[in-house]
Amino acid sequence: MTSTLIGSGRQPRYTIGSVNTAEFFIAAAGAGMFTLMIGIDNWNVVVGILIGGVLASPFAAYVCGKVNSKTVGIVIITLSLRNIISAF
């Protein structure tokens, strides 16, 4: 979604923020259902992931604000291609 929005001419900061906000709500709903279905026996893993996300988010926003929009697009496309290739 991010590469499509950036490719259509939207600002990278706005696009990345919007997509990450949507992903947050999707992840929160998934985590809620996961917790309801199997419980929270491994709560220490969940807390570790949450702390890591909280610490990484401001850094990611800062980097996206400083980097050229074309560079952001190239990085997103490169990572997407790597994921597609590794899937095969």
N, CA, C and O atoms as CSV, one atom per row, in Angstrom:
chain,resi,resn,atom,element,x,y,z
A,1,MET,N,N,0.818,-1.186,0.000
A,1,MET,CA,C,0.000,0.000,0.000
A,1,MET,C,C,0.863,1.251,0.000
A,1,MET,O,O,0.560,2.222,-0.693
A,2,THR,N,N,1.930,1.227,0.771
A,2,THR,CA,C,2.790,2.410,0.869
A,2,THR,C,C,3.385,2.775,-0.481
A,2,THR,O,O,3.364,3.942,-0.873
A,3,SER,N,N,3.913,1.792,-1.196
A,3,SER,CA,C,4.533,2.092,-2.491
A,3,SER,C,C,3.507,2.604,-3.495
A,3,SER,O,O,3.832,3.457,-4.320
A,4,THR,N,N,2.282,2.104,-3.441
A,4,THR,CA,C,1.240,2.577,-4.353
A,4,THR,C,C,0.898,4.031,-4.076
A,4,THR,O,O,0.775,4.829,-5.005
A,5,LEU,N,N,0.745,4.378,-2.807
A,5,LEU,CA,C,0.404,5.762,-2.467
A,5,LEU,C,C,1.542,6.721,-2.789
A,5,LEU,O,O,1.301,7.821,-3.286
A,6,ILE,N,N,2.782,6.318,-2.513
A,6,ILE,CA,C,3.917,7.178,-2.844
A,6,ILE,C,C,4.044,7.306,-4.356
A,6,ILE,O,O,4.327,8.389,-4.868
A,7,GLY,N,N,3.837,6.206,-5.069
A,7,GLY,CA,C,3.903,6.231,-6.524
A,7,GLY,C,C,2.836,7.110,-7.156
A,7,GLY,O,O,3.035,7.626,-8.255
A,8,SER,N,N,1.710,7.289,-6.481
A,8,SER,CA,C,0.649,8.140,-7.024
A,8,SER,C,C,0.872,9.610,-6.700
A,8,SER,O,O,0.055,10.459,-7.059
A,9,GLY,N,N,1.984,9.916,-6.017
A,9,GLY,CA,C,2.346,11.315,-5.804
A,9,GLY,C,C,2.094,11.865,-4.417
A,9,GLY,O,O,2.276,13.063,-4.199
A,10,ARG,N,N,1.693,11.058,-3.494
A,10,ARG,CA,C,1.476,11.551,-2.130
A,10,ARG,C,C,2.803,11.733,-1.405
A,10,ARG,O,O,3.811,11.125,-1.764
A,11,GLN,N,N,2.788,12.579,-0.380
A,11,GLN,CA,C,3.998,12.830,0.398
A,11,GLN,C,C,4.358,11.597,1.224
A,11,GLN,O,O,3.480,10.982,1.831
A,12,PRO,N,N,5.642,11.231,1.254
A,12,PRO,CA,C,6.047,10.026,1.998
A,12,PRO,C,C,5.703,10.076,3.481
A,12,PRO,O,O,5.267,9.069,4.040
A,13,ARG,N,N,5.884,11.211,4.127
A,13,ARG,CA,C,5.585,11.290,5.560
A,13,ARG,C,C,4.112,11.022,5.824
A,13,ARG,O,O,3.768,10.263,6.730
A,14,TYR,N,N,3.254,11.634,5.046
A,14,TYR,CA,C,1.813,11.447,5.207
A,14,TYR,C,C,1.426,10.003,4.903
A,14,TYR,O,O,0.642,9.392,5.630
A,15,THR,N,N,1.985,9.467,3.819
A,15,THR,CA,C,1.658,8.101,3.405
A,15,THR,C,C,2.092,7.083,4.447
A,15,THR,O,O,1.307,6.221,4.841
A,16,ILE,N,N,3.333,7.178,4.892
A,16,ILE,CA,C,3.847,6.215,5.861
A,16,ILE,C,C,3.081,6.318,7.174
A,16,ILE,O,O,2.781,5.300,7.798
A,17,GLY,N,N,2.765,7.531,7.594
A,17,GLY,CA,C,1.988,7.716,8.820
A,17,GLY,C,C,0.596,7.117,8.713
A,17,GLY,O,O,0.122,6.463,9.642
A,18,SER,N,N,-0.058,7.340,7.583
A,18,SER,CA,C,-1.410,6.814,7.387
A,18,SER,C,C,-1.416,5.291,7.342
A,18,SER,O,O,-2.252,4.653,7.980
A,19,VAL,N,N,-0.492,4.710,6.594
A,19,VAL,CA,C,-0.433,3.258,6.481
A,19,VAL,C,C,-0.080,2.635,7.830
A,19,VAL,O,O,-0.662,1.619,8.210
A,20,ASN,N,N,0.856,3.224,8.547
A,20,ASN,CA,C,1.224,2.670,9.854
A,20,ASN,C,C,0.077,2.778,10.853
A,20,ASN,O,O,-0.095,1.890,11.688
A,21,THR,N,N,-0.706,3.843,10.782
A,21,THR,CA,C,-1.866,3.974,11.662
A,21,THR,C,C,-2.884,2.879,11.372
A,21,THR,O,O,-3.424,2.258,12.287
A,22,ALA,N,N,-3.138,2.653,10.093
A,22,ALA,CA,C,-4.071,1.580,9.718
A,22,ALA,C,C,-3.538,0.220,10.162
A,22,ALA,O,O,-4.289,-0.609,10.676
A,23,GLU,N,N,-2.241,-0.004,9.963
A,23,GLU,CA,C,-1.646,-1.282,10.376
A,23,GLU,C,C,-1.710,-1.460,11.888
A,23,GLU,O,O,-1.857,-2.583,12.371
A,24,PHE,N,N,-1.603,-0.374,12.636
A,24,PHE,CA,C,-1.700,-0.471,14.089
A,24,PHE,C,C,-3.056,-1.024,14.503
A,24,PHE,O,O,-3.131,-1.924,15.339
A,25,PHE,N,N,-4.129,-0.490,13.921
A,25,PHE,CA,C,-5.463,-0.951,14.294
A,25,PHE,C,C,-5.700,-2.393,13.848
A,25,PHE,O,O,-6.372,-3.155,14.544
A,26,ILE,N,N,-5.159,-2.768,12.706
A,26,ILE,CA,C,-5.283,-4.150,12.249
A,26,ILE,C,C,-4.517,-5.081,13.190
A,26,ILE,O,O,-5.015,-6.143,13.566
A,27,ALA,N,N,-3.307,-4.677,13.564
A,27,ALA,CA,C,-2.504,-5.493,14.477
A,27,ALA,C,C,-3.151,-5.579,15.857
A,27,ALA,O,O,-3.113,-6.632,16.495
A,28,ALA,N,N,-3.740,-4.488,16.318
A,28,ALA,CA,C,-4.399,-4.492,17.625
A,28,ALA,C,C,-5.594,-5.450,17.619
A,28,ALA,O,O,-5.811,-6.181,18.585
A,29,ALA,N,N,-6.365,-5.444,16.533
A,29,ALA,CA,C,-7.495,-6.367,16.434
A,29,ALA,C,C,-7.011,-7.810,16.375
A,29,ALA,O,O,-7.595,-8.687,17.013
A,30,GLY,N,N,-5.956,-8.061,15.621
A,30,GLY,CA,C,-5.398,-9.411,15.540
A,30,GLY,C,C,-4.839,-9.878,16.868
A,30,GLY,O,O,-5.034,-11.029,17.261
A,31,ALA,N,N,-4.141,-8.982,17.565
A,31,ALA,CA,C,-3.584,-9.344,18.872
A,31,ALA,C,C,-4.689,-9.602,19.889
A,31,ALA,O,O,-4.572,-10.493,20.731
A,32,GLY,N,N,-5.752,-8.827,19.807
A,32,GLY,CA,C,-6.882,-9.043,20.718
A,32,GLY,C,C,-7.522,-10.401,20.499
A,32,GLY,O,O,-7.822,-11.112,21.458
A,33,MET,N,N,-7.732,-10.760,19.247
A,33,MET,CA,C,-8.318,-12.067,18.945
A,33,MET,C,C,-7.368,-13.202,19.326
A,33,MET,O,O,-7.797,-14.231,19.847
A,34,PHE,N,N,-6.084,-13.007,19.064
A,34,PHE,CA,C,-5.082,-13.999,19.437
A,34,PHE,C,C,-5.105,-14.244,20.936
A,34,PHE,O,O,-5.058,-15.389,21.388
A,35,THR,N,N,-5.175,-13.169,21.701
A,35,THR,CA,C,-5.199,-13.278,23.160
A,35,THR,C,C,-6.470,-13.970,23.630
A,35,THR,O,O,-6.423,-14.807,24.532
A,36,LEU,N,N,-7.594,-13.631,23.035
A,36,LEU,CA,C,-8.851,-14.268,23.425
A,36,LEU,C,C,-8.877,-15.762,23.107
A,36,LEU,O,O,-9.450,-16.555,23.854
A,37,MET,N,N,-8.257,-16.133,22.001
A,37,MET,CA,C,-8.322,-17.526,21.565
A,37,MET,C,C,-7.362,-18.437,22.319
A,37,MET,O,O,-7.733,-19.557,22.668
A,38,ILE,N,N,-6.133,-17.984,22.579
A,38,ILE,CA,C,-5.162,-18.897,23.190
A,38,ILE,C,C,-4.627,-18.407,24.531
A,38,ILE,O,O,-3.822,-19.096,25.158
A,39,GLY,N,N,-5.048,-17.255,24.972
A,39,GLY,CA,C,-4.566,-16.748,26.259
A,39,GLY,C,C,-3.248,-16.013,26.107
A,39,GLY,O,O,-2.734,-15.850,25.000
A,40,ILE,N,N,-2.717,-15.579,27.218
A,40,ILE,CA,C,-1.493,-14.796,27.189
A,40,ILE,C,C,-0.443,-15.434,28.100
A,40,ILE,O,O,0.054,-14.807,29.034
A,41,ASP,N,N,-0.123,-16.681,27.809
A,41,ASP,CA,C,0.868,-17.399,28.603
A,41,ASP,C,C,2.272,-16.825,28.415
A,41,ASP,O,O,3.065,-16.807,29.356
A,42,ASN,N,N,2.578,-16.364,27.223
A,42,ASN,CA,C,3.907,-15.812,26.931
A,42,ASN,C,C,3.877,-14.286,26.948
A,42,ASN,O,O,4.285,-13.643,25.981
A,43,TRP,N,N,3.403,-13.718,28.028
A,43,TRP,CA,C,3.242,-12.273,28.123
A,43,TRP,C,C,4.577,-11.548,28.015
A,43,TRP,O,O,4.612,-10.411,27.546
A,44,ASN,N,N,5.690,-12.176,28.439
A,44,ASN,CA,C,6.980,-11.499,28.369
A,44,ASN,C,C,7.408,-11.262,26.922
A,44,ASN,O,O,8.069,-10.263,26.638
A,45,VAL,N,N,7.052,-12.147,26.013
A,45,VAL,CA,C,7.352,-11.948,24.596
A,45,VAL,C,C,6.536,-10.781,24.053
A,45,VAL,O,O,7.057,-9.951,23.308
A,46,VAL,N,N,5.273,-10.716,24.419
A,46,VAL,CA,C,4.401,-9.632,23.962
A,46,VAL,C,C,4.908,-8.287,24.460
A,46,VAL,O,O,4.930,-7.315,23.706
A,47,VAL,N,N,5.311,-8.223,25.709
A,47,VAL,CA,C,5.835,-6.974,26.273
A,47,VAL,C,C,7.115,-6.565,25.550
A,47,VAL,O,O,7.318,-5.381,25.282
A,48,GLY,N,N,7.972,-7.517,25.233
A,48,GLY,CA,C,9.200,-7.218,24.501
A,48,GLY,C,C,8.927,-6.646,23.124
A,48,GLY,O,O,9.581,-5.693,22.700
A,49,ILE,N,N,7.969,-7.220,22.433
A,49,ILE,CA,C,7.604,-6.718,21.100
A,49,ILE,C,C,7.012,-5.314,21.202
A,49,ILE,O,O,7.322,-4.449,20.383
A,50,LEU,N,N,6.169,-5.086,22.196
A,50,LEU,CA,C,5.585,-3.753,22.379
A,50,LEU,C,C,6.653,-2.711,22.674
A,50,LEU,O,O,6.632,-1.624,22.097
A,51,ILE,N,N,7.579,-3.026,23.558
A,51,ILE,CA,C,8.645,-2.074,23.904
A,51,ILE,C,C,9.509,-1.787,22.676
A,51,ILE,O,O,9.876,-0.639,22.428
A,52,GLY,N,N,9.831,-2.823,21.916
A,52,GLY,CA,C,10.618,-2.624,20.700
A,52,GLY,C,C,9.915,-1.730,19.695
A,52,GLY,O,O,10.550,-0.871,19.083
A,53,GLY,N,N,8.618,-1.917,19.516
A,53,GLY,CA,C,7.852,-1.071,18.595
A,53,GLY,C,C,7.773,0.366,19.050
A,53,GLY,O,O,7.874,1.287,18.240
A,54,VAL,N,N,7.593,0.560,20.346
A,54,VAL,CA,C,7.521,1.926,20.888
A,54,VAL,C,C,8.859,2.640,20.720
A,54,VAL,O,O,8.891,3.829,20.404
A,55,LEU,N,N,9.957,1.927,20.929
A,55,LEU,CA,C,11.272,2.545,20.781
A,55,LEU,C,C,11.634,2.800,19.320
A,55,LEU,O,O,12.304,3.788,19.019
A,56,ALA,N,N,11.209,1.938,18.416
A,56,ALA,CA,C,11.575,2.070,17.009
A,56,ALA,C,C,10.733,3.099,16.260
A,56,ALA,O,O,11.213,3.679,15.286
A,57,SER,N,N,9.509,3.341,16.679
A,57,SER,CA,C,8.611,4.229,15.940
A,57,SER,C,C,9.122,5.657,15.800
A,57,SER,O,O,9.119,6.181,14.686
A,58,PRO,N,N,9.562,6.316,16.871
A,58,PRO,CA,C,10.057,7.688,16.698
A,58,PRO,C,C,11.296,7.754,15.803
A,58,PRO,O,O,11.458,8.701,15.033
A,59,PHE,N,N,12.163,6.756,15.904
A,59,PHE,CA,C,13.349,6.724,15.063
A,59,PHE,C,C,12.963,6.590,13.586
A,59,PHE,O,O,13.528,7.268,12.728
A,60,ALA,N,N,12.009,5.722,13.301
A,60,ALA,CA,C,11.548,5.528,11.920
A,60,ALA,C,C,10.909,6.805,11.376
A,60,ALA,O,O,11.135,7.163,10.220
A,61,ALA,N,N,10.123,7.487,12.186
A,61,ALA,CA,C,9.502,8.745,11.747
A,61,ALA,C,C,10.557,9.808,11.478
A,61,ALA,O,O,10.447,10.560,10.509
A,62,TYR,N,N,11.567,9.877,12.318
A,62,TYR,CA,C,12.648,10.856,12.130
A,62,TYR,C,C,13.409,10.580,10.832
A,62,TYR,O,O,13.682,11.499,10.059
A,63,VAL,N,N,13.747,9.316,10.598
A,63,VAL,CA,C,14.495,8.958,9.399
A,63,VAL,C,C,13.673,9.255,8.148
A,63,VAL,O,O,14.208,9.775,7.168
A,64,CYS,N,N,12.383,8.933,8.167
A,64,CYS,CA,C,11.522,9.194,7.004
A,64,CYS,C,C,11.388,10.677,6.722
A,64,CYS,O,O,11.225,11.078,5.570
A,65,GLY,N,N,11.455,11.499,7.765
A,65,GLY,CA,C,11.381,12.940,7.571
A,65,GLY,C,C,12.642,13.536,6.976
A,65,GLY,O,O,12.593,14.595,6.350
A,66,LYS,N,N,13.761,12.876,7.161
A,66,LYS,CA,C,15.048,13.392,6.684
A,66,LYS,C,C,15.472,12.857,5.324
A,66,LYS,O,O,16.316,13.454,4.657
A,67,VAL,N,N,14.887,11.729,4.909
A,67,VAL,CA,C,15.322,11.067,3.684
A,67,VAL,C,C,14.485,11.569,2.504
A,67,VAL,O,O,13.305,11.885,2.654
A,68,ASN,N,N,15.109,11.635,1.348
A,68,ASN,CA,C,14.455,12.038,0.109
A,68,ASN,C,C,13.328,11.062,-0.225
A,68,ASN,O,O,13.455,9.864,0.027
A,69,SER,N,N,12.229,11.560,-0.788
A,69,SER,CA,C,11.077,10.707,-1.075
A,69,SER,C,C,11.403,9.630,-2.108
A,69,SER,O,O,10.864,8.527,-2.020
A,70,LYS,N,N,12.256,9.911,-3.068
A,70,LYS,CA,C,12.638,8.889,-4.043
A,70,LYS,C,C,13.425,7.773,-3.368
A,70,LYS,O,O,13.268,6.601,-3.709
A,71,THR,N,N,14.263,8.136,-2.423
A,71,THR,CA,C,15.029,7.129,-1.694
A,71,THR,C,C,14.100,6.227,-0.902
A,71,THR,O,O,14.297,5.012,-0.863
A,72,VAL,N,N,13.084,6.813,-0.267
A,72,VAL,CA,C,12.109,6.019,0.483
A,72,VAL,C,C,11.396,5.043,-0.446
A,72,VAL,O,O,11.210,3.877,-0.098
A,73,GLY,N,N,11.002,5.506,-1.613
A,73,GLY,CA,C,10.334,4.646,-2.580
A,73,GLY,C,C,11.216,3.506,-3.053
A,73,GLY,O,O,10.756,2.371,-3.181
A,74,ILE,N,N,12.494,3.807,-3.316
A,74,ILE,CA,C,13.431,2.770,-3.761
A,74,ILE,C,C,13.636,1.716,-2.674
A,74,ILE,O,O,13.687,0.521,-2.964
A,75,VAL,N,N,13.754,2.161,-1.423
A,75,VAL,CA,C,13.931,1.217,-0.313
A,75,VAL,C,C,12.699,0.323,-0.173
A,75,VAL,O,O,12.831,-0.885,0.027
A,76,ILE,N,N,11.511,0.903,-0.275
A,76,ILE,CA,C,10.277,0.118,-0.146
A,76,ILE,C,C,10.175,-0.906,-1.270
A,76,ILE,O,O,9.828,-2.062,-1.029
A,77,ILE,N,N,10.474,-0.487,-2.494
A,77,ILE,CA,C,10.408,-1.411,-3.633
A,77,ILE,C,C,11.441,-2.521,-3.485
A,77,ILE,O,O,11.145,-3.686,-3.752
A,78,THR,N,N,12.659,-2.164,-3.058
A,78,THR,CA,C,13.716,-3.163,-2.879
A,78,THR,C,C,13.336,-4.191,-1.825
A,78,THR,O,O,13.511,-5.392,-2.034
A,79,LEU,N,N,12.818,-3.730,-0.700
A,79,LEU,CA,C,12.405,-4.663,0.351
A,79,LEU,C,C,11.249,-5.544,-0.100
A,79,LEU,O,O,11.202,-6.726,0.242
A,80,SER,N,N,10.317,-4.985,-0.863
A,80,SER,CA,C,9.195,-5.773,-1.365
A,80,SER,C,C,9.672,-6.844,-2.341
A,80,SER,O,O,9.207,-7.982,-2.292
A,81,LEU,N,N,10.598,-6.483,-3.225
A,81,LEU,CA,C,11.137,-7.461,-4.160
A,81,LEU,C,C,11.886,-8.565,-3.419
A,81,LEU,O,O,11.775,-9.738,-3.777
A,82,ARG,N,N,12.644,-8.198,-2.392
A,82,ARG,CA,C,13.369,-9.202,-1.612
A,82,ARG,C,C,12.392,-10.166,-0.950
A,82,ARG,O,O,12.641,-11.371,-0.913
A,83,ASN,N,N,11.283,-9.647,-0.428
A,83,ASN,CA,C,10.273,-10.508,0.194
A,83,ASN,C,C,9.637,-11.437,-0.830
A,83,ASN,O,O,9.394,-12.608,-0.540
A,84,ILE,N,N,9.369,-10.929,-2.010
A,84,ILE,CA,C,8.771,-11.760,-3.054
A,84,ILE,C,C,9.733,-12.864,-3.477
A,84,ILE,O,O,9.329,-14.017,-3.627
A,85,ILE,N,N,11.011,-12.513,-3.671
A,85,ILE,CA,C,12.001,-13.500,-4.084
A,85,ILE,C,C,12.211,-14.553,-2.999
A,85,ILE,O,O,12.331,-15.740,-3.300
A,86,SER,N,N,12.255,-14.124,-1.745
A,86,SER,CA,C,12.482,-15.090,-0.665
A,86,SER,C,C,11.278,-16.013,-0.456
A,86,SER,O,O,11.421,-17.095,0.113
A,87,ALA,N,N,10.099,-15.593,-0.909
A,87,ALA,CA,C,8.917,-16.437,-0.793
A,87,ALA,C,C,8.986,-17.641,-1.730
A,87,ALA,O,O,8.353,-18.668,-1.488
A,88,PHE,N,N,9.758,-17.499,-2.794
A,88,PHE,CA,C,9.892,-18.603,-3.758
A,88,PHE,C,C,11.122,-19.382,-3.415
A,88,PHE,O,O,11.441,-20.361,-4.090
